[in-house]
């Protein structure tokens, strides 16, 4: 189960490297962050992600990132 607070911390401190995306299981997006971190564009996007995760409700976060499919 992924934690919203852990995701927020990763987005703030390691977001430019895409660590928060790897943590959420979005490996392809995390790889793009990692490949282009030298441009500082992923750092700006991670800052936007940081605020998006802060203002996202717990229910929305759990539905989007913790919903288990299958039995």
BELNORHU-V398993 format. One record per helix or strand of 3 or more residues. SS is the DSSP state (@ for helix, = for strand). FROM is the first residue (numbers start at 1). LEN is the number of residues. If there is no record, write none. Layout:
ss:SS from:FROM len:LEN
ss:SS from:FROM len:LEN
//
This chain:
ss:@ from:4 len:10
ss:@ from:15 len:3
ss:@ from:19 len:5
ss:@ from:27 len:9
ss:@ from:37 len:3
ss:@ from:41 len:15
ss:@ from:58 len:8
//
